[in-house]
Amino acid sequence: MSQNIVFMGTPEFAVPILKSLNDHGYEVLSVYTQPPKKKSRGQKIISSPIHQFAEKLKLPVRCPDDINTEKEFNYLKQIKPNYIIVVAYGKLISKKILNLPDTTFLNIHASILPKWRGAAPIQRAIMNMDKETGISIMKIINELDAGPVMKTSKIKITNECNYETLSKKMSELGASTIIDALKILKIGQEKFIPQDNLKATYAKKINKLETKLNWKDKAKKIVAKINAFHPNPGSWFELHGSRIKVFKAKEINKKGTPGEILDDNFTIACNENSVQILELKKEGKKNMSASDFLKGNKLKVGTILNGL
């Protein structure tokens, strides 16, 4: 069986995977991605990372507002891809398109399914303090991330992992795993195993209300949240009426009233143990270390910070 592909993806996470397919000589007939968007400042129109990378590779790019039109259905039917590979595309695909003859739809999902189906599996795994996560290659069906799984690859989550670093590692893992999966498909030895729906958990989209730090939580939970939201959208708390985003922190074995500043090293008491702030950003300022911040912002030991 020949292996020509239509690729559907949008964010930076999908770029190494498209690169891997191209580097391994697979024929990419077309690339679908989200339409260009206006950037908030200056109203400059910005194409998605996949759009920009596909153009570098001189691949045809399509970015319809709606992929489920008759026009797109007829186009895909005409070019007859063997596989449509979807990686964080950001649009739901209709049952009609999913039923295209002689085309297998594969999704590269950033969790070990059925755990963490949905929009934010990497962040939720970090927030949940999971010890491992991974990549699942599954067949797409007309239900969110519920299709049978062909191949999984696992990766450890260490205490040092944040969303940025883990996302990069998982993207590279996805890039190698899809090549392994296509090799298995080529020789007809694939096995698609149905998911156990009773074990499914859902990684709902991150709500901005979740990003505010609550000092009444345990210190390890707060550190996990900071890591999960690094670098975006960023966890935060209020200090003297200003919003302080926290990008790096560690758990410290100190006790006090939740929200209390315990020492001159920016250690803040939590419900269990404390958190030492290591890297932060004040509104309107650049990222800086906590030590640099403290040079110009004296904190009184014993002050109670606002929490939820």
C-alpha positions in Angstrom: 0.0 0.0 0.0 1.3 3.4 -0.9 1.5 6.0 1.9 0.6 9.5 0.8 -0.7 11.8 3.5 -2.8 14.8 4.2 -1.6 16.5 7.4 -3.8 18.6 9.7 -2.3 20.6 12.5 -1.8 24.1 13.8 0.5 24.8 16.8 4.3 24.5 17.3 3.7 21.1 18.8 2.7 19.7 15.4 5.8 21.1 13.5 8.4 18.3 14.5 5.8 15.7 13.4 5.3 17.2 10.0 9.1 17.6 9.7 9.5 13.9 10.5 7.0 12.8 7.9 8.8 15.0 5.3 12.3 13.9 6.3 11.3 10.2 6.0 10.1 10.7 2.5 6.3 10.5 2.9 4.4 12.3 0.2 2.4 15.1 1.9 -0.3 15.9 -0.6 -1.7 18.9 1.4 -1.5 20.6 4.8 -4.6 21.9 6.6 -4.2 24.4 9.4 -6.2 27.1 11.1 -6.7 30.4 9.2 -4.2 33.3 9.8 -5.2 35.5 12.8 -4.7 39.1 13.7 -2.2 39.6 16.5 -3.7 41.7 19.3 -0.9 44.3 19.1 -0.7 46.2 15.8 -3.3 43.9 14.2 -0.6 42.1 12.2 -1.9 39.0 10.6 0.0 35.9 11.8 0.0 32.5 10.1 0.1 29.4 12.3 3.4 27.6 13.0 2.4 24.7 10.8 1.4 27.2 8.0 4.8 28.8 8.1 6.7 25.5 8.2 4.6 24.0 5.4 5.4 27.0 3.2 9.1 26.5 3.9 8.7 22.9 2.6 6.8 24.2 -0.4 3.8 22.1 0.5 0.2 23.1 -0.5 -1.6 24.8 2.4 -5.3 25.0 3.0 -6.8 26.9 5.9 -10.6 27.0 5.5 -12.8 28.5 8.2 -14.9 25.3 7.9 -13.3 22.1 6.9 -16.6 20.3 6.6 -17.9 22.1 3.5 -18.7 20.3 0.2 -15.7 22.0 -1.3 -13.2 20.5 1.1 -15.0 17.1 1.0 -14.7 17.0 -2.8 -11.0 18.1 -2.7 -10.1 15.4 -0.3 -12.1 12.8 -2.3 -10.3 13.9 -5.4 -6.7 13.7 -4.1 -7.4 10.3 -2.4 -5.0 10.3 0.6 -4.1 7.0 2.1 -3.8 8.7 5.5 -5.0 11.9 7.1 -2.9 12.6 10.1 -4.3 15.0 12.7 -2.2 16.8 15.4 -3.9 19.5 17.4 -5.7 20.8 14.4 -8.3 22.6 16.4 -11.3 21.8 14.3 -13.8 18.9 14.4 -14.0 16.7 11.3 -17.5 15.7 10.1 -18.6 12.1 9.9 -19.0 12.5 6.1 -15.3 13.3 5.7 -14.3 10.6 8.2 -16.1 8.1 6.0 -14.0 8.9 2.9 -13.3 5.6 1.1 -9.8 4.1 1.3 -8.5 6.8 3.8 -7.4 6.1 7.3 -7.7 9.0 9.8 -5.0 8.9 12.5 -4.8 11.3 15.5 -1.6 11.9 17.4 -2.8 12.6 21.0 -0.6 13.8 23.8 -1.6 11.4 26.5 -1.9 7.6 27.2 -5.5 7.2 26.3 -8.1 6.8 27.6 -6.6 9.1 30.3 -6.8 12.8 29.5 -8.9 12.9 26.4 -9.5 16.5 25.3 -7.9 19.9 24.8 -5.2 20.2 27.5 -3.7 16.7 28.2 -0.2 17.9 28.9 -1.2 20.6 31.4 -3.6 18.4 33.1 -1.1 15.6 33.5 1.4 18.0 35.1 -1.3 19.6 37.4 -2.4 16.1 38.5 1.3 15.3 39.4 1.2 12.2 37.1 4.5 10.3 37.0 4.2 9.6 33.3 2.3 10.5 30.2 2.9 9.8 26.5 1.7 9.7 22.9 -1.2 7.7 21.6 -1.8 7.0 17.9 -5.5 6.3 17.4 -8.0 6.0 14.7 -10.4 9.0 14.6 -14.0 8.3 15.1 -17.0 10.6 15.6 -16.4 11.0 19.3 -13.7 13.1 21.1 -10.4 11.1 21.4 -12.4 7.9 21.8 -11.1 5.9 18.8 -9.2 2.6 19.0 -5.5 3.0 19.8 -2.9 1.5 17.6 0.4 2.5 19.3 1.5 4.3 22.5 4.9 5.6 23.6 5.5 6.7 27.2 7.6 9.4 28.8 8.4 10.2 32.5 7.2 13.4 34.1 9.8 14.7 36.5 9.4 17.5 39.1 11.4 19.8 36.8 9.0 19.3 33.8 6.9 22.3 32.8 4.5 22.6 30.0 7.1 24.1 27.6 9.8 21.5 28.2 7.4 18.5 28.3 5.5 19.6 25.2 8.8 19.8 23.2 9.8 16.3 24.4 6.4 14.9 23.6 6.3 16.5 20.2 9.6 14.7 19.3 8.2 11.5 20.7 5.1 11.9 18.5 7.4 12.5 15.5 9.1 9.2 16.0 6.0 7.2 17.1 4.0 8.1 13.9 6.9 6.9 11.7 6.9 3.6 13.6 3.1 3.4 13.3 3.2 4.0 9.5 5.8 1.2 9.1 3.5 -1.2 10.9 0.6 -0.1 8.8 2.6 -0.6 5.6 3.1 -4.3 6.3 -0.4 -4.8 7.5 0.4 -5.8 11.1 -1.5 -3.0 12.9 -3.9 -3.8 15.7 -6.4 -1.1 16.8 -7.4 -1.8 20.4 -10.7 -0.2 21.7 -10.4 2.1 24.6 -11.9 1.3 28.0 -14.4 4.1 28.2 -15.0 3.4 31.9 -11.4 4.5 32.5 -11.6 7.7 30.5 -10.7 11.1 32.0 -11.0 14.5 30.4 -8.5 17.3 30.0 -10.8 20.2 29.7 -9.5 23.5 28.2 -7.6 25.7 30.6 -9.8 28.4 32.2 -8.1 31.7 33.1 -9.8 31.5 36.5 -7.7 28.4 37.3 -4.4 30.3 36.8 -4.7 32.3 40.1 -2.6 30.8 42.9 -4.4 29.8 46.1 -2.1 29.7 49.1 -4.5 27.4 50.9 -3.5 24.6 48.5 -0.6 22.3 49.3 2.8 23.5 48.2 3.3 20.6 45.8 0.0 21.3 44.1 0.9 25.0 43.7 4.3 24.1 42.2 2.6 21.7 39.8 0.2 24.4 38.7 3.1 26.8 38.1 4.8 24.2 36.0 1.6 23.3 34.1 1.0 27.0 33.1 4.6 27.8 32.1 5.1 29.9 30.0 1.5 30.5 29.1 -1.0 31.4 30.4 1.1 31.7 33.5 0.1 31.3 37.2 -0.2 34.5 39.2 -1.0 36.2 42.5 -1.5 39.8 43.6 1.1 41.8 45.5 0.5 45.5 46.4 -2.3 45.7 43.8 -0.1 44.3 41.0 -0.4 41.0 39.3 2.7 38.9 39.6 3.1 35.9 37.2 5.2 33.1 38.5 7.2 30.9 36.1 9.3 28.9 38.5 9.1 27.8 42.1 10.0 25.0 44.4 8.6 23.4 47.5 10.2 24.3 50.8 9.8 22.5 54.2 8.6 25.6 56.1 5.3 26.2 57.8 3.2 29.3 58.4 -0.2 30.9 57.8 -1.3 30.3 54.1 -0.1 33.3 52.1 2.4 34.5 54.7 5.8 35.7 53.5 8.2 33.7 55.7 11.6 35.1 54.9 13.7 37.3 52.6 14.0 34.6 49.9 10.3 35.0 48.8 9.1 31.9 50.6 5.3 31.9 50.9 3.5 29.6 53.3 0.9 27.2 51.9 -1.6 24.8 53.5 1.2 22.2 53.6 4.8 23.3 53.5 5.8 26.5 51.5 6.7 27.7 48.1 9.8 29.6 47.2 9.4 31.8 44.2 12.4 31.6 41.8 11.3 33.3 38.6 8.5 35.8 38.0 7.2 38.8 36.0 5.5 41.9 37.3 2.9 43.6 35.1 4.6 45.7 32.5 8.0 44.3 33.2 10.3 41.6 31.8 10.8 38.1 33.3 13.3 38.2 36.1 14.7 36.1 38.9 13.1 36.5 42.4 16.5 37.8 43.7 16.5 40.6 41.1 12.9 41.4 41.9 13.6 41.6 45.6 16.4 44.2 45.0 13.8 46.7 44.0 10.8 45.4 45.9 11.2 45.0 49.6 8.9 42.5 51.2 8.0 42.6 54.9 8.3 39.2 56.5 4.9 38.3 58.0 2.9 40.0 55.3 -0.2 37.9 54.3 -0.7 37.8 50.5 -4.2 37.7 49.0 -5.3 34.3 47.9 -8.6 32.8 46.6 
